[in-house]
Amino acid sequence: MTDQTFNYTPDHICEKMINYLNLDSEKSYCEPFSGNHNIFKLLPKNKEYYEIQEGKDFFQCDKKYDIIITNPPYKDFHTNRKNMLIDCLNKCFEVANEKCVFLVNHNMLNSLTPIRLEKWKEKKWGITDVCIINIPKWYGRYYILTFEKNKKSMVNWLK
């Protein structure tokens, strides 16, 4: 394992994000990359988290949840490989029944290529909401991206 610095999602950003999402307490929730649990602790009662630093590896998850909410890691915990966004999204789409919500920066948006968006569309996933949020601690704008299964994407692309 390599030595890494972790930038956990600030409490007040998690609160804004959860308030914005207006969550249904009857659904099941998963926070797959929980860090210091700032998002997880705000989720409704039917919830579970994964955190590789605690030995709970989401990539080994074989359960299903209605909704996934997370700030995906930028680096792989074990290898220090950068930009894990696509691996994280693919696993979340595999595990979620209804919805996936991701907090990402503008650099990660560059990973949303037409080819990837088309593949996710074939699996019935579409972007249904984009909310821009400022996080000065992290030097700028971030995006709360909501993907929903069996819903038309609000984003268009050309291949």
C-alpha positions as CSV (number, residue, x, y, z in Angstrom):
1,M,0.0,0.0,0.0
2,T,1.2,3.5,-0.8
3,D,1.1,6.5,1.5
4,Q,-1.9,8.6,0.6
5,T,-3.5,11.8,1.7
6,F,-7.3,11.6,1.9
7,N,-9.5,14.6,1.3
8,Y,-12.8,13.8,2.9
9,T,-16.0,15.5,1.9
10,P,-16.6,18.4,4.3
11,D,-19.6,18.0,6.6
12,H,-21.4,21.2,5.4
13,I,-21.1,20.0,1.8
14,C,-22.6,16.6,2.7
15,E,-25.4,18.3,4.5
16,K,-26.2,20.5,1.4
17,M,-26.0,17.5,-0.9
18,I,-28.3,15.3,1.2
19,N,-30.8,18.2,1.7
20,Y,-30.8,18.8,-2.1
21,L,-31.5,15.1,-2.8
22,N,-34.7,14.9,-0.7
23,L,-34.2,11.2,0.1
24,D,-37.0,8.6,0.6
25,S,-36.7,6.9,4.0
26,E,-38.3,3.7,2.6
27,K,-35.4,3.1,0.2
28,S,-32.1,1.2,0.9
29,Y,-28.9,3.2,0.7
30,C,-25.2,2.5,0.2
31,E,-22.2,4.8,0.6
32,P,-19.5,2.7,-1.2
33,F,-16.4,4.9,-0.5
34,S,-17.3,6.2,2.9
35,G,-14.0,7.8,4.0
36,N,-14.9,9.3,7.4
37,H,-18.6,8.6,7.0
38,N,-19.7,12.2,6.5
39,I,-22.3,11.2,3.8
40,F,-23.2,7.9,5.4
41,K,-24.2,9.4,8.8
42,L,-26.8,11.6,7.0
43,L,-28.5,8.8,5.1
44,P,-31.9,7.4,6.2
45,K,-31.9,4.4,8.5
46,N,-31.8,1.6,5.9
47,K,-28.1,2.0,5.0
48,E,-24.7,0.4,4.7
49,Y,-21.3,1.6,3.9
50,Y,-18.0,0.3,2.5
51,E,-14.6,1.7,3.2
52,I,-11.4,0.1,2.0
53,Q,-9.4,1.6,4.9
54,E,-11.6,-0.4,7.2
55,G,-11.3,-3.6,5.2
56,K,-14.8,-3.3,3.6
57,D,-14.0,-3.2,-0.2
58,F,-17.0,-2.1,-2.3
59,F,-15.5,-3.8,-5.4
60,Q,-16.2,-7.1,-3.6
61,C,-19.8,-6.1,-2.9
62,D,-22.4,-8.7,-4.1
63,K,-25.5,-7.0,-2.5
64,K,-28.0,-4.7,-4.1
65,Y,-29.2,-1.3,-2.9
66,D,-31.9,1.0,-4.2
67,I,-29.7,4.1,-4.1
68,I,-25.9,4.7,-4.1
69,I,-24.6,8.1,-2.9
70,T,-20.9,8.8,-2.8
71,N,-17.9,11.0,-3.5
72,P,-15.9,8.5,-5.5
73,P,-12.2,8.2,-4.7
74,Y,-9.7,9.8,-7.1
75,K,-6.9,7.3,-6.4
76,D,-6.9,3.6,-5.8
77,F,-6.1,2.9,-2.2
78,H,-3.8,0.0,-2.9
79,T,-1.9,1.1,-6.0
80,N,-2.2,4.9,-6.0
81,R,-3.5,4.7,-9.6
82,K,-5.3,7.9,-10.5
83,N,-8.7,8.6,-11.8
84,M,-10.8,5.7,-10.7
85,L,-14.1,7.3,-11.6
86,I,-15.1,5.0,-14.4
87,D,-14.3,1.9,-12.3
88,C,-16.3,3.3,-9.4
89,L,-19.3,4.3,-11.6
90,N,-19.4,0.9,-13.3
91,K,-19.5,-0.9,-10.0
92,C,-22.1,1.4,-8.6
93,F,-24.3,0.8,-11.7
94,E,-23.9,-2.9,-11.1
95,V,-25.0,-2.7,-7.5
96,A,-27.8,0.0,-7.6
97,N,-31.4,-0.8,-8.4
98,E,-32.6,2.7,-9.1
99,K,-30.3,5.6,-8.6
100,C,-26.6,6.6,-8.3
101,V,-25.5,10.0,-7.0
102,F,-21.9,11.1,-7.4
103,L,-20.0,14.2,-6.2
104,V,-17.3,14.9,-8.8
105,N,-15.0,17.7,-9.9
106,H,-14.7,19.2,-13.4
107,N,-11.7,17.0,-14.3
108,M,-13.7,13.9,-13.7
109,L,-16.4,15.2,-16.0
110,N,-13.9,14.7,-18.8
111,S,-14.2,10.9,-18.2
112,L,-17.9,11.0,-19.4
113,T,-17.2,10.3,-23.0
114,P,-19.9,9.7,-25.6
115,I,-18.8,6.1,-25.9
116,R,-19.2,5.5,-22.1
117,L,-22.5,7.4,-22.0
118,E,-23.8,5.2,-24.8
119,K,-22.7,2.0,-23.0
120,W,-24.5,3.2,-19.8
121,K,-27.6,4.1,-21.8
122,E,-27.6,0.5,-23.2
123,K,-27.6,-0.7,-19.6
124,K,-30.6,1.7,-19.0
125,W,-28.7,4.4,-17.0
126,G,-29.0,8.1,-17.8
127,I,-28.0,11.4,-16.2
128,T,-31.2,12.9,-14.8
129,D,-29.8,15.8,-12.8
130,V,-26.7,18.0,-12.5
131,C,-26.3,20.3,-9.5
132,I,-23.3,22.6,-9.3
133,I,-21.8,23.3,-5.9
134,N,-18.8,25.4,-4.8
135,I,-16.3,23.8,-2.5
136,P,-13.6,26.5,-1.8
137,K,-11.6,24.0,0.3
138,W,-11.1,22.0,-2.9
139,Y,-10.5,25.0,-5.2
140,G,-13.7,25.3,-7.1
141,R,-16.8,23.8,-8.6
142,Y,-18.1,20.4,-8.1
143,Y,-21.0,18.6,-9.5
144,I,-23.6,16.4,-8.0
145,L,-24.5,14.0,-10.8
146,T,-27.6,11.9,-10.5
147,F,-27.9,8.8,-12.7
148,E,-31.2,6.9,-12.7
149,K,-32.1,3.6,-14.2
150,N,-34.8,3.4,-16.8
151,K,-35.0,7.2,-17.1
152,K,-34.1,9.3,-20.1
153,S,-30.9,11.2,-19.9
154,M,-31.0,15.0,-19.8
155,V,-27.5,14.9,-21.4
156,N,-27.1,14.4,-25.2
157,W,-24.0,13.3,-27.0
158,L,-22.7,12.6,-30.5
159,K,-20.6,9.5,-31.3
